[in-house]
């Protein structure tokens, strides 16, 4: 299973997400050092979860980044994260 799909399933479970989108952007970074080392690892993530209620934008990003980097060591080089509550998605 591609990392993109594993990451999506992981985010759904870990953050009890009502909606998750993961886009592998690695092709756009072909010549970037991180891609040369890992073969990819650039992802865009949209995650919708009640867990983010009351958290600042930076705290949301830190939580998602830390959790993903720990779960997928060496597989993720860069994350572009949009982490919102269901109310903010409307």
C-alpha positions in Angstrom: 0.0 0.0 0.0 1.4 3.4 -0.9 2.5 5.7 1.9 -0.2 8.2 0.8 -2.9 5.6 1.6 -1.3 4.5 4.9 -1.0 8.1 6.0 -4.6 8.7 5.2 -5.8 5.7 7.2 -3.5 6.6 10.1 -4.8 10.2 10.3 -8.4 9.0 10.2 -7.8 6.6 13.1 -5.4 8.8 15.2 -7.4 12.0 15.0 -10.9 10.5 14.8 -11.3 12.5 11.6 -14.5 13.0 9.8 -12.6 13.9 6.6 -9.0 13.4 5.4 -7.4 14.1 2.1 -3.7 13.2 1.4 -2.1 14.3 -1.9 1.4 13.0 -2.7 3.3 16.1 -4.1 6.6 14.4 -4.4 6.7 14.7 -8.2 6.8 18.5 -7.9 10.0 18.2 -5.8 11.9 15.8 -7.9 15.2 17.5 -7.6 14.9 18.4 -3.9 17.4 16.8 -1.6 14.8 15.1 0.6 13.2 13.4 -2.4 16.6 12.2 -3.6 17.2 10.5 -0.2 13.7 9.1 0.4 12.3 8.8 -3.1 9.4 11.1 -2.2 7.8 12.1 1.0 6.1 15.5 0.2 2.4 15.4 1.1 -0.5 17.9 1.3 -2.9 17.0 4.1 -6.4 18.3 4.8 -7.7 16.9 8.1 -11.0 17.6 9.7 -11.5 16.7 13.4 -13.2 17.8 16.6 -9.8 17.2 18.3 -8.6 20.6 17.0 -11.3 22.5 18.8 -9.7 25.2 21.0 -6.2 24.6 19.5 -4.3 27.3 17.7 -3.3 26.8 14.1 0.3 26.3 15.0 -0.5 23.8 17.8 -2.6 21.8 15.3 0.3 21.7 12.8 2.7 20.7 15.5 0.5 17.9 16.7 -0.1 16.5 13.2 3.5 16.8 12.2 4.9 15.2 15.3 2.4 12.3 15.2 3.1 11.6 11.5 6.9 11.9 11.8 6.9 9.4 14.7 4.6 7.0 12.9 6.4 7.2 9.5 10.1 7.7 10.3 12.1 8.4 7.2 9.1 8.3 4.9 7.9 11.9 5.2 10.1 14.7 4.2 7.6 17.6 4.1 3.9 18.1 5.1 1.6 20.9 4.0 -1.2 20.8 6.6 -4.6 22.2 6.7 -6.1 21.1 10.1 -9.6 22.3 10.8 -12.7 21.5 12.9 -15.9 20.5 11.2 -17.4 23.9 11.9 -14.4 25.6 10.2 -14.9 23.4 7.1 -18.3 24.9 6.4 
